[in-house]
Amino acid sequence: MTGLLDFLRQRLWTIAFGAGLAGALLLVLGPEGVWALLLLILAAAVIFRLFVPAPRQLQSVPVPAGDEGILSPLVRRVLGQMPVPLMLLDGASRVLFVNAPMRGVVGPAVEKKPISAVLRNPEVLNAIAQTASDGEPAIAQFTLPVPIERHYEAYSARVSIIPPVTVLLLHDLTAIRRSEQMRADFVANASHELRTPLAAVSGFIDTLRGHAKDDEVARDQFLEIMGTQTARMSRLIEDLLSLTRIELNEHVPPHGRVLLENVVREAAAALEPLTRADRITIAITARSGLPAIIGDRDELAQLFQNLIHNAIKYGREGGHVWITLDRSADGEHVSVAVKDDGEGIPAIAVPRLTERVYRVDVKRSREKGGTGLGLAIVKHIVSRHGGRLAIDSKPGEGSTFTVILPVPTEENSQKSLAPAPVTEVL
């Protein structure tokens, strides 16, 4: 009934025009004229045909409904191509739309959920509530601590349409915050670690200028020590710069395919002069058919060089280093374990091994040319690649450092594990 009334209301002028024409014909021909009746029917049919659309034309017009009516496919495509994280909220603060960068922040399948269930940060929720209440833009800064600490600035604004829509944009401040922190850490670490060698070099220079300037034996001895201290400072600066660069890009996922076996063998070959000097034997065992991972080849090479170098430095002279490459039982990870036969590490020191400039034995580390930054570099490279580092060590039984990295999703379906080949000894 309601549909009929709406139709009559929309066509009222057409019906009125037809009735007026019929009345005029009746006045001219008289109420009893048969021709008048026929003309009335004909006039009504012609008018209805000219001014009323066919039922098919009415049914072919699409009527948008729900959220799809607010965002057209073109708008969704344009917003989806934006490089910054973007989210749209309806009047009830439920998620209407998120683009790909925003999904990397809040995760998948968030549409139609309340914003409080998607972003649980009070500053952001307060900014959105303020914009929803008074219509004014609002800005808030917040931090997401896991899986890798990220810093953002959130900007919320209302779009004046019916129904209203709130836009939430995120600006990534992680690189800026990391740069500030890296600068502070670099100054603190450099000033702390460089103080001792600089003092030693300065003292030897003063001695050589004074009473030892004519003592050839003392001069040669002091120059050798000064060369050692200078080389130590050079290594320290190089490691600090490397660590700063790695930490600065830790939140940026790596690209490119890397075969870990090739990287490990190249890293071991590069350290061959050290193995010859200490008469160390390196044995590499790799399961055949290991898949490539997504990673930065240069950083992974640095990672394994650090681990193998540590195994050589802190292992027994004339001992062994075992490197094992394997795949997890579920096929989702590849592991590389580096084991030495050294003195091992006390259990109380294991949790602190990846801290900056931490050393279990400070004197021995400096004698071996260590800077205390190698495992910190390893930790941040592993973190950037979405993996984890496992450390197993017992005093008197050596240490095993295992790097576990994820296999790309498309490779996980290939679960079959081939038998390991014969161990290769370098």
C-alpha positions in Angstrom: 0.0 0.0 0.0 2.8 2.4 0.9 4.5 1.7 -2.5 1.3 2.5 -4.3 0.9 5.8 -2.5 4.5 6.8 -3.2 3.9 6.0 -6.9 0.7 8.0 -7.1 2.5 10.9 -5.3 5.3 10.9 -7.8 2.9 10.8 -10.8 0.3 13.3 -9.4 1.0 15.9 -12.1 0.6 13.3 -14.8 -2.7 12.1 -13.5 -4.0 15.7 -13.1 -3.0 16.5 -16.7 -4.8 13.4 -18.0 -8.0 14.2 -15.9 -8.0 17.8 -17.2 -7.7 16.7 -20.8 -10.5 14.2 -20.3 -12.8 16.9 -18.8 -12.2 19.2 -21.7 -13.2 16.4 -24.2 -16.3 15.7 -22.2 -17.4 19.3 -22.3 -16.9 19.5 -26.1 -18.6 16.2 -27.0 -21.1 15.9 -24.2 -21.5 13.4 -21.5 -23.3 10.9 -23.6 -20.9 10.7 -26.5 -19.3 7.3 -27.1 -16.4 9.0 -28.8 -15.6 11.0 -25.8 -15.1 7.9 -23.7 -12.8 6.4 -26.3 -10.8 9.6 -26.6 -10.5 9.7 -22.8 -9.0 6.2 -22.7 -6.7 7.0 -25.6 -5.5 10.2 -24.0 -4.8 8.5 -20.7 -2.8 5.7 -22.4 -0.7 8.1 -24.5 0.2 10.2 -21.4 1.0 7.2 -19.3 3.3 5.8 -22.0 5.1 9.1 -22.5 5.7 10.1 -18.9 5.9 6.9 -16.9 9.1 4.8 -17.1 8.8 1.1 -17.8 9.1 -1.2 -14.7 12.4 -2.6 -16.1 14.0 0.9 -16.1 13.0 1.4 -12.4 14.4 -1.9 -11.4 17.8 -1.4 -13.2 18.9 1.5 -11.0 21.2 0.3 -8.2 20.4 1.4 -4.7 23.5 1.6 -2.4 23.0 0.1 1.0 25.1 0.0 4.2 28.8 0.9 4.3 29.2 0.4 0.5 26.9 3.4 0.0 29.3 5.7 1.8 32.5 4.6 0.0 32.3 4.0 -3.8 34.7 1.5 -5.3 36.7 4.3 -6.8 37.1 6.0 -3.4 38.2 2.7 -1.9 40.8 2.1 -4.6 42.2 5.7 -4.2 42.4 5.5 -0.4 43.8 2.0 -0.6 46.8 3.3 -2.7 47.8 5.9 -0.2 51.3 5.2 1.3 50.4 6.4 4.8 48.2 4.4 7.3 44.6 5.6 7.0 41.3 4.5 8.7 37.7 5.7 8.3 35.2 5.5 11.2 31.5 5.8 11.2 29.4 7.9 13.6 29.5 5.1 16.2 33.4 5.0 16.0 33.3 1.6 14.2 35.9 0.9 11.5 34.5 1.5 8.0 37.7 1.2 6.0 41.5 0.6 6.4 44.2 0.7 3.8 47.1 -1.7 3.5 49.6 0.4 5.5 47.1 0.7 8.3 46.5 -3.1 8.3 50.2 -3.4 9.0 49.7 -1.5 12.2 46.3 -2.8 13.5 46.2 -6.2 11.8 43.7 -7.8 9.4 39.9 -8.2 9.7 39.1 -5.0 11.7 36.2 -3.7 9.7 33.0 -3.0 11.7 34.9 -3.4 14.9 34.8 -0.5 17.5 38.0 1.6 17.4 38.5 0.8 21.1 39.0 -2.9 20.2 41.5 -2.1 17.4 43.7 0.7 18.9 43.8 0.4 22.6 45.9 3.6 23.2 44.2 6.2 25.4 45.7 9.2 23.7 44.4 8.1 20.2 40.9 7.2 21.6 40.7 10.6 23.3 41.6 12.4 20.1 39.0 10.5 18.1 36.3 11.1 20.8 37.2 14.8 20.8 36.8 15.0 17.0 33.5 13.2 17.2 32.1 15.5 19.8 33.2 19.0 18.6 34.2 18.3 14.9 37.6 19.8 15.4 40.8 18.0 14.3 43.0 16.5 17.0 46.6 15.2 17.2 48.0 12.5 19.5 51.4 10.7 19.7 51.6 7.1 20.9 54.0 4.1 20.9 53.4 0.4 19.9 56.0 -1.6 21.9 55.6 -5.0 20.1 56.7 -6.8 18.1 59.2 -4.0 17.3 58.8 -0.6 19.0 57.1 1.9 16.7 56.3 5.6 17.3 53.3 7.3 15.6 51.6 10.6 15.4 47.8 10.2 15.0 45.7 12.9 13.3 41.9 12.7 13.4 39.4 14.9 11.5 35.7 14.8 10.6 34.3 14.7 7.1 31.1 16.7 6.9 28.8 14.3 5.1 25.7 12.4 6.1 26.3 10.1 7.8 29.4 11.7 9.3 32.8 10.0 8.9 36.0 10.4 11.0 39.4 10.1 9.3 42.4 8.8 11.2 45.8 9.3 9.7 49.1 8.0 11.2 52.5 9.5 10.6 55.4 7.2 11.4 57.9 8.9 13.7 59.9 5.7 14.4 62.9 6.8 12.3 63.1 10.2 14.0 62.8 8.7 17.5 65.4 6.0 16.7 67.8 8.6 15.3 67.5 10.7 18.5 68.0 7.6 20.7 70.9 6.3 18.5 72.7 9.6 18.7 72.4 9.7 22.5 73.5 6.0 22.8 76.4 6.6 20.4 77.8 9.5 22.4 77.3 7.6 25.7 79.0 4.4 24.5 81.8 6.1 22.6 82.7 8.4 25.5 82.7 5.4 27.9 84.6 2.9 25.8 87.1 5.4 24.2 88.1 7.0 27.5 90.5 4.1 28.5 92.4 3.7 25.2 92.7 7.4 24.7 94.1 7.9 28.1 96.6 5.1 27.5 97.7 6.6 24.1 98.0 10.1 25.6 100.1 8.7 28.5 102.5 6.9 26.2 102.9 10.0 24.0 103.8 12.1 27.1 106.3 9.4 28.2 107.9 9.2 24.7 108.3 13.0 24.8 109.9 12.9 28.2 112.4 10.6 29.8 111.8 7.7 27.3 112.5 9.7 24.2 115.9 8.2 23.8 115.0 4.7 25.0 114.7 2.6 21.9 113.4 -0.5 23.7 110.7 1.5 25.5 109.8 3.4 22.4 109.2 0.2 20.4 107.2 -1.3 23.2 105.1 1.8 23.7 104.5 2.2 20.0 103.2 -1.4 19.8 100.8 -0.8 22.6 99.6 2.5 21.1 99.0 0.6 17.8 96.9 -2.0 19.6 94.9 0.7 21.4 94.4 2.6 18.2 93.1 -0.5 16.4 90.8 -1.2 19.3 89.3 2.4 19.0 88.9 1.9 15.3 87.0 -1.4 15.8 84.8 0.2 18.4 83.9 3.2 16.2 83.2 0.8 13.3 80.9 -1.4 15.4 79.1 1.5 17.0 78.4 2.9 13.5 77.2 -0.5 12.3 75.0 -1.0 15.3 73.5 2.5 14.9 72.7 1.9 11.2 71.1 -1.5 12.0 69.0 -0.2 14.8 67.8 2.7 12.7 66.4 0.4 10.1 65.2 -2.4 12.4 61.5 -1.5 11.9 61.9 -1.7 8.1 61.3 -5.3 6.8 64.0 -6.6 4.6 63.5 -7.6 0.9 65.1 -10.2 -1.3 65.7 -13.9 -1.2 68.7 -15.4 0.6 70.0 -18.9 0.8 71.4 -19.2 4.3 73.8 -22.1 3.4 75.6 -19.9 0.9 75.9 -17.0 3.4 77.2 -19.2 6.2 79.8 -20.9 4.0 81.0 -17.5 2.7 81.2 -16.2 6.3 83.2 -19.2 7.4 85.6 -18.9 4.4 86.2 -15.2 5.2 87.4 -16.2 8.7 89.8 -18.9 7.5 93.0 -16.9 8.4 91.8 -16.8 12.0 91.0 -20.6 12.0 94.5 -21.3 10.7 96.2 -19.1 13.3 94.4 -20.9 16.2 94.3 -24.3 14.5 90.5 -24.3 14.7 88.5 -26.8 12.5 85.0 -25.7 11.3 82.5 -28.4 10.4 79.3 -27.3 8.5 76.3 -29.7 8.3 73.4 -28.5 6.1 70.1 -30.3 5.4 69.6 -30.5 1.7 66.7 -28.6 0.1 66.6 -25.8 2.6 64.3 -23.0 1.3 65.4 -19.4 0.7 64.3 -16.8 3.3 63.5 -13.1 2.9 66.4 -11.1 4.2 69.2 -8.6 3.7 72.2 -10.6 2.6 74.9 -8.2 3.9 73.3 -8.0 7.3 73.0 -11.8 7.5 76.6 -12.2 6.5 77.6 -9.8 9.3 75.5 -11.8 11.7 77.1 -15.1 11.0 80.6 -13.7 10.8 80.1 -12.3 14.3 78.8 -15.6 15.7 81.6 -17.7 14.0 84.2 -15.2 15.0 83.1 -15.4 18.6 83.2 -19.2 18.5 86.8 -19.0 17.2 87.9 -16.4 19.8 86.4 -18.1 22.8 86.8 -21.8 21.8 89.8 -24.0 22.6 93.0 -23.5 20.6 93.2 -26.5 18.3 89.5 -27.1 18.9 86.3 -27.3 16.8 83.4 -25.1 15.7 80.3 -26.9 14.5 77.7 -25.1 12.3 74.4 -26.9 11.7 71.7 -25.7 9.3 68.3 -27.4 9.7 64.5 -26.9 9.2 61.9 -27.1 11.9 59.5 -30.1 12.0 56.6 -27.9 10.9 58.6 -26.5 8.0 58.0 -22.8 9.0 61.5 -22.0 10.2 65.1 -22.4 9.3 67.8 -22.6 12.0 71.5 -22.1 12.0 73.3 -23.2 15.2 77.0 -22.3 15.9 78.6 -24.4 18.6 82.1 -24.1 20.1 84.1 -26.2 22.6 85.2 -23.4 24.8 84.9 -22.7 28.5 81.2 -21.9 28.3 79.2 -19.0 29.9 77.8 -18.8 33.4 74.0 -19.1 33.5 73.7 -15.7 35.3 75.5 -13.9 32.4 73.5 -15.5 29.5 70.5 -13.0 29.6 72.8 -10.0 29.4 75.0 -11.2 26.5 73.2 -9.1 23.9 73.4 -5.9 25.8 75.7 -3.1 24.5 79.3 -3.3 25.6 78.5 -6.1 28.0 81.4 -8.6 28.5 81.5 -11.7 30.7 85.3 -11.4 31.0 86.4 -7.8 30.3 90.1 -8.5 30.2 89.9 -11.5 28.0 87.5 -9.8 25.6 89.8 -6.8 25.2 92.8 -9.1 24.7 90.9 -10.9 22.0 90.0 -7.6 20.3 86.3 -7.6 21.3 84.2 -4.5 21.5 81.2 -5.9 23.4 78.9 -4.9 20.6 79.0 -8.1 18.4 76.0 -9.9 20.0 74.1 -6.6 20.2 74.5 -6.4 16.4 73.4 -10.0 16.1 70.3 -9.4 18.2 69.1 -6.4 16.2 69.7 -8.1 12.8 67.7 -11.2 14.0 64.9 -8.9 15.2 64.7 -7.1 11.9 64.3 -10.4 10.1 61.5 -11.5 12.3 63.5 -14.3 14.0 64.8 -15.1 17.4 68.2 -15.9 19.0 68.6 -18.9 21.4 71.7 -19.2 23.6 72.6 -22.5 25.3 75.8 -22.6 27.4 77.2 -24.5 30.3 80.5 -23.8 32.0 83.1 -26.3 30.7 80.9 -27.6 27.9 81.0 -24.8 25.3 78.2 -22.6 23.9 75.7 -22.9 21.2 74.1 -19.8 19.5 71.1 -20.7 17.4 69.5 -18.2 14.9 65.9 -19.1 14.0 64.4 -17.4 11.0 60.9 -17.7 9.4 60.4 -19.3 6.0 58.2 -17.3 3.5 54.5 -18.3 3.6 54.5 -19.8 0.1 57.4 -22.1 1.1 55.6 -23.5 4.2 53.5 -25.9 2.1 56.7 -27.9 1.2 57.0 -29.7 4.5 59.0 -32.7 3.3 62.4 -32.9 5.0 65.3 -34.5 3.1 68.0 -36.3 4.9 71.1 -34.3 5.9 74.1 -34.6 3.7 77.6 -35.6 4.9 79.2 -33.0 7.1 81.7 -30.8 5.3 84.9 -29.9 7.2 86.8 -26.7 6.5 
